[in-house]
Amino acid sequence: MALPGSAVQLRRILAHFPQELSLAFAYGSGVFRQAGAAAGLSANNMLDFVFAVDDSVTWHMMNLLKNKSHYSFLKFLGPKQISNIQNCGAGIYYNTLVPFHGRMIKYGVIGTNFLIEDLLHWKTLYVAGRLQKPVKILTQNENGKLQAALVSNLKSAVTAAFLMLPESFSEEDLYMQIAGLSYSGDFRMIIGEDGLKVQNIVKPNVPHFQKLYANILQDCPQVVYKHQLGRLEIDKSPEGQFTQLMALPRTLQQKITTLVDPPGKNRDVEEILLQVAHDPDCGLVVHQGISGIVRSSSLVQSAKTILTAELP
């Protein structure tokens, strides 16, 4: 018998969906152990999936034929309208609370190109944020742009975390900072979500985070990675911080410049980021920029959930 959240069980579930997927992964407490209230892997934990598809309209059309009961009343509007709703906000359409062979599952559908944009530029940091934490990849096609974007997203997460950390810190501190990026500014962390969520995600899963980030840390010229001690040291000089700021995703750079540059001055991005690099509150400014991205996408996505959730 397959264990709860095992690769065998997850792939069995995946087989019930249209197979035209560029990427499919499972995540959350149904797949990875978490501390706190949701501790352990049990058959009661929700299984969460994300499917990336090249053609959302066609995929929803096929899924409506196979799994029409998964959809809310929006199924009556047809695949094109479902795709239009998907493209709002964070660009993902969730079918939630779906009973499936004795388990409850939730799955989101996102366009491949939208996902690549989010991974590269942090347009919404919604699915990109999920992929900064350990996930179980179930299938991935040979899309070179997507593979490069997945790596770029991890590098960006490390860079943003460095800017918000002191000169010396532990590996766990780094992973806590990374895991918290996509929750910055998310109102669900105040209303209805576990306030210790980030800690509960990281503490039982440090080896999974190490597997995800070890190569990036070893190859990064701006960090001294003392792997055996689990410690890291980074360059916090203005020059070092400027290099990191210039490497941030485009949307975050734009958010930072909007926060710092007075209206009407219209200085170029490089000049503004150089100013931020010299600011003692550089890390706070970066955090505020990330919060601005997350806040807007999480609000729109939560509003969409009201439409996409199937009512009993």
N, C-alpha and C positions, 0 to 999 in steps of 0.2 A: 504493500500500500504506500502511495506517495505521501511524503510528509507535507504538512501545511506549508504552502509557499515554496515548495521545491520546484526545481527547474522542470521536472517531469510534469507535475501538475499544471504549472504555468503554461507550458507548451501545449498541453491537452486543451486548455481553455482557449489559447490562441488559435487552435485549429478550427474553432467554431466561427471564426470571422473571415471576411474576405482577405485573401493573402497578398493583395497588392500593397505591400508595406515597404517603405524605405527604412523604417526603424520601428521596433516595438520594444518597450521595456516595462518592467514591473518595479514598483517602488513602495516605500512606506512600511508600516508596522506589520503588515501581512507577509513581508518578504525578509525584512531585516529586524533583528531584535532591538527593542527599545527599552530603556529604563522607565521607572515610574508606573503610572496606572496601566499602560498598555504593554507592560513587560512580558517578554516571552513571545514565541510564535505559537498561536493557537488557531484552531479552525474557526474561531469567532471573529478574528481580525479581518477587516475589509481587505480585499486584494485590489490594488490600484494599478492601472495600466495607462500608458500613453502610446498611441499609434500615429506615426507620421506617414502621410500618404501624398503621392504626387498629384492626384486628381481627386479632390474632396467630393465633388458632386457625384462622380462615378462610384466612389467608395461608399458613400451614404446610400446611393441607389441600390447597390448590391447588398449592403447591410440591412436595409429596410426589407429586402426580400427574404433574408435569412433570419433576421432578429428584430422584426418590427416591434415586438412587445417591449424592447429595451427603451424605446423612445417615448417621450411625453406626447401631449396633444400635438406637438410640432410635426409629428410624422404625417399629419394630414396636409401639411403645407408642401410636402415633397422635398426631394434632396437638394434642389437649388436654393430654396429658402433656408433650409437647415445649414447649408454651407455659408450663406450670407450671414447668418447669426454667428456661426463659428468664427468668421473673420473679424467680428467686433472684439474690441478690448485685447485680451491676451492671445487671440487667434486660435483658441481651442474650444471644442464642443464636447461637453461631458454628458455621458449617460450614467446616472448615479443609482445606487441601491438596486442593482440588477441581481435577482436571485439566479444562481448558476451552480447546479449540481451540489446543493447543500451549502454553498458559500455565497456571500454577498460580494459583488465586484462593482467597481466603478472604472470606466475607461473614457479617456479623452482622445479626440481626433484633431490633429493639427496638420496643416499643409507643410510639405517638406521645405518649400522656399521660405515660408513664414518662420519655420523653426531655425533655418540657417541664419536668417536675419537676426533673430533673437539671440542665437548663440554668438554671433560675431559682434553685434552692436548693442546688445542688451536693450532692445526696443521696449520690451515689457518685463524682462527678467522673470517670467512666469515659468515656462518650461525650461529655459536656460538655468534657472535657479534649482529646479528639480535635478538637473543633470550635473550640478556642482556637488551633489551628495551621492553616496553609493546607490546605484540602481542595478537591476539584473537585466542585462541586454538579452532579449529573446530571439531577435532576428535583426539583421542589418544588411542592406544591399551594398553594392560596391560604388556608392556615390562618393566620389573623391572630395567634392565640395563639402558634403555633410561631415565626412570624417575629419577634414581639416577644421571645420567649424566647432566640432565637439572638443578637439584639443585646444583650440583658441579660447573657448569658454572657460576651460580649467585654468589656463594660464592667466586669463583676466581675473578670475576669482582669487588667485594667489596674489596678484599685483594689488588688487583693491584691499585685500586683507592686510598685506604688508603696510599699506598707507595708514591703516587704523590701529596698528600694533606698535608697541614700544621697540626699542633697539634689540632687546633680547627677550625671548619667549619660548614656551614649550610647544611641541608639536600639537598637543591637545588644544592649546590656546589658538593656534593657527586654524585647526579644524573647526573649533567653536565659532571663530570669526567667519570662516567660509560658509559654514552651515547656516549662519544667521543672516547672510547677505539678502536672501530672497524673502526674509521675514521682516526686514527693516521697513517700517512704514505700513505694514500689513495690518489693517484694523482688526482682522480675525485673531491676531495675537493678543488683543485686548478684550475682544468680545467673543467668547465661545471656544477659543483654542487654549491648550495647555501652556501656561506661561513658562514652564521649564522645558518646552518642546526641544529647543536646540540642544540643551545639555543631555536630554534623554536620547536624542538621535546620535550624538557623538560618542558618549562614554562607552557604550557597548560595541561600537563599530570602528574604533580607532584603526584596527588592521585593514578594514575595507577602505578607509580614507587614505591610509599609507599606500595601499595598492594603486589608488587612483592618482595620487600626487607625488609619489617618491621620485619618479623620473624627472618630473618638472622641477622639483626642488634641487635635485642633484645637478641638473643642467643650467640652473639659474645663476648668472654671474654676480647677482646682487645679494646673495645670501650665503652665509656659512652654515652648512647643514651638518650638525653633529649627530648623525643618525644613532650611534650607540647610546648617546646621552638623551636623545629625544629633545634636543635643544636647537634653536636657530638664532642667528644674529644677522641683522640687516643694516644697510647703509641708510641712516636717517638724516644725512646732510641734505641741504636744499638741492644740491646737484642730484643726489640719489633719488629724492622725492620727485624732482622734475622729470627725470627719466621714467619713473613709474607712472606719473600722471599722464605723460605723453603716450604711454602704452595702453591706457584705459580704453574701453569701448566708446565708440563715438557718442552714443546717447548720454552716457554718464559725463563725458567731457562737456557736452552741451548743457546738461543740468548744472554742473559746477560753474560754468561761465555765467549762466543766468543768475545763480545765487550771488556771485561775487561782483560782476560787472554792473555798475549803475546804469539805468536806462539812458540811452542816448549817446553813450560813450563809444560803443561799437568797436572796442579793441579786438585784435585777433586772438584766437584761442591760445596760441603759444604764449603770448604776453600775459594773459590772465593766469594760465597754469603756472607760469614762472613766479607770479606773485603768490599764488596759493602754496607753492613749494617752500617759500620762505615764511609762511604763516605758521605760528606755533599750533594753531587749531586746524592744520591741514587735514588731519584724520577726521575731525568733526565735519568739515566741509564735504569730504568724500562721502561720509555716512549720510549727510543730509541729501546729497545728490542721489544716492541709491534709494533712499526713502521716498523721494519724489517719484522715481520710476515705479517702484513697487506699489505705492499708495494708489495711483490712478488705475493701474492694471488690475489690482485685487478688488477694487470697488466695482469696476465694470464686470469682472468675471463673476463676482458674487451676485450681482444683479441678474446676469445671464442664467445663473443656477436656478433662479425662481422659475424661469421659462423651461429649462431643459430637464428639471427633475420630474420624474414620473410620480404622480400623486396616487395614493392607494385607492 
